[in-house]
Amino acid sequence: MKTISSGRTKPEEFAEFDVSRQDSLMPPLIAIWTAVIMVIIVPFAVVEFTPTPPGRVWMAVLAVTTISGLRYAWIVGEGFRRLVEMSFWVFTYVFMGLAPLAQLRLREIPPTTPRVDPSLNSTAVSIVLLGIGGFLAGIVFSGAVWRRIRDTRWGNATSVRVDPVRVLILAGCALVANAYYIKKLGVGTLLSSRSAVVEQASASLGQSTVASIIGAVAMMSLLVAFIAVVKYRDQNPGADRLFLLCAIVLGAVLLLTFNPISSARYLFGTAALAVAALFGLFATRVRFRVVALLAVAALVLVFPLADAFRYSTSAQFKTSSPLESLTSPDYDAFAQVNNTVNFVNTHGVTDGKQALGVVLFWIPRTIWPGKATDTGILLAESRNYTVKNLSAPLWSELFVNGGWIALIAGMVALGLIAGIQDRRIELSLRQSRAPTILACILPFYLIILLRGSLLQAMSYFLVIIGCAFFVSRREAIR
């Protein structure tokens, strides 16, 4: 493992993240075959094994799979560790491309989102494509912004170090919070099923904002503390054995809390990939390429099966084939974009009310009775659905808040952030086996933010950021 020198950083170690200067590093065959599989073979297989429906909206969805597939193939072939972009495109390709393609071809919609208005599908596809365009524009703009900040302390991810005192404080607080959480739920419940955990959490903690924050603090502070302790030992090979003991204890409790049986799939996946990134999953470009290629297959083949223990300790599989799984409730994102168009056509945009509820999620409803509900619930109630716990993809969140302008602005901003953060991640991975604490977690938590709803995801998101900033300190670049 490479170590970070305490002296002056060599200029060549922080060369500009410039694709045009790295073309010689791209293995053409990897990019070509990835593009062939994602853009041609997989969509063709969906079309071949499904009947041709009336209308041509499904053809427009092929533009989603083509754009996302080509960009993904470029990333895989290029080899730079674009972790944030990888998460964005794998979600877009599967949830906004393959799934709606199968649903439109089969004329089957997820059972949790019945009565979707087919006349609004063309507008829904336009929203998805415009969001993709905005994201790509942000990626392009990020290059110019990066050139302005790359030599600053903010642009240099390798100047971030772990503070030993603060990390021990966080570890202690995380273990206390987690002990309280486990006491309320019970160890047996954590080892049973996801539904049992949800029921017990509702009974012992309630369904209030405070209860959501307790769960977020108990889980995410533990994850951040474990990553921070391990990173401190990596940065300081001669660290006291106390940090080794702390890492072992945190790791054991982390395994119990985030076990794959009772944990939500997105949270378990985030934690698993974050820990894997910590121990070098993306330390080389070859490993990055392997993970990127497996990620698409995992979301199509493994993701539906990972919910087998949701209602019972014995596995219960909902679908029998990958094509059938693409019409399951797991892939309701496009249907919810359709419902968003329906909501806006009927009620108009919310003028930022939903976003305000996300930003001020920590205010209890007893104090703020008019606080916006979860956007997934808002859409479900507008359609009189029985199941209210539905997704609200980022496209829906932006469109319901401010229509086309908010959609474009929000996606451009996301692309800008993604481009800058991926450059910082690449530079940090040139110096060590793992990126910064936040970069170990947030690229994979992005899947949760993209699927939505944001109100549900915000408490965990802010705990991650708050804990990571607490244990981090920046060192001047000498």
Steps between C-alpha positions, in 0.01 A plus 500: 500500500626848415542743785447873497816696544503770763721713278422694184264323262656421165328697223472196274298315764228759456496531125171616355228239469491547127359220286647643182849446641428143604359349180798268472395333826159394372473133406280530190365146511362538853312815406374356172374176649337677793321727255393207282357313797325795666383688191421217259486150647308561824235739359464276193438201728225691683339597169539151353331322791210741539202573275488822301257740669296771330672835480868588475579638846712196577733601217570827678607299806769344281658846495540471879671161479716621211624820663555346843651185349746692284611726781534203734709317241724805468552510878581129514746525214660823618574348841497813716319424822185704434307352794228765508434481127504123514215502751301755303525315171439153635180626668392688187570207269309245707221698670437763232594293196468123516211490747269739314596334171381163635191654661395687185562200275312260727235761586550403861560751776615434857200383707563771760441774238178402321301713255801685360381727219666374178436833325755661733781255423648716224528796740652271763765383252571864411556578868745211531690600186515867592632406845770290336590791275526733795724257685732469199515879472603518864775244436632718217491816717680320781821494296523880493410528868758237593778688326427793730492305827734206446795669671299621799461315830140423405609341175771287660336198658833366625528785751212349701619310807319322784522664842581226759320660794185579308482157342512335843227734621287415198565127549385519861189700415418268209525191721277659764241606242512158338464324834185704570368417152567127539347500848179649363484256211656191655780287360252230402302748292813613318564140399145426386350695208481853371126527568558392861758776540262759353215388726713496812654837417154650456384349829803603706616819329185614323477642149594855589785713369687434825476125445638537146793703630572243773521224239720710274739593781521143629583354160693762306714630787616141546589465132690831492681418826618162369627649175670786686678269745632277222610803297681643802695175537582511128622858530693421820646146481644534851164589659420377849340155531194675640404588143531136392273389784259780415490390135426139599215599733352744251526244222319232702215734593486630145454147369212443741327829425540486121447127458350408159197321648328786681663807348343689212678401180611853420649556846672162504637560150627844597674367810645197322641702210630769735693244704622330182620838368678555831696177457603569142214394274579795271872520568580404141334575170457131430299455818291805417419359157400164644269661757347730238422207272352295783289791630257497208447126524457524877221758476311286247566149632593527869307807617151340482628184672661700783151570636433131563510537879276805517205322659642174630821332617456254212571632153198607294572595140254732325600436140627208295679679215699821443239627252220445748698669775518821293124539542508444878446774762878532532503682166218752547718805422368565149140448609557759770636748245176442309302563820704817555387633162143414597537681833651815345234507227229480765639702790791695355857503636549539873731803462767343715273383783620141467863613496445715809365197681817312407733775619307544827429130550624520861208718610230276658151518355369587844681832460443534125167331414515623141838342421500329163451127495735259330475552122440131442207517742377822338487331160343184641225697673433703187432173318310341792744211525475245777878473538648833601868408546602568141809648344528851360807516274703817489341590167160501676629694800637777279204514264236509774685785673554729203417338168740503206722778634560325832562172317769648277665708774501213747647249259768744380596560863516126564722447196727784609539350848552152359775615263689686771466227761610228260815697423575530871433128545738409218776713650456349847507147355833578337639553850336221702284192470182685606355846436382735774235399754220672311622359170483149643129542576323770301555368144302191597250684718425699184292204380266560795483871424428434133222253577349721770312622672742767621312556825556138599867511405595836646552403866753229407666732248558781749624264772759365255618849411494630858695206643755504217570871545526456878783247479682664208753778500676663211874540496667783318675393180862592553 
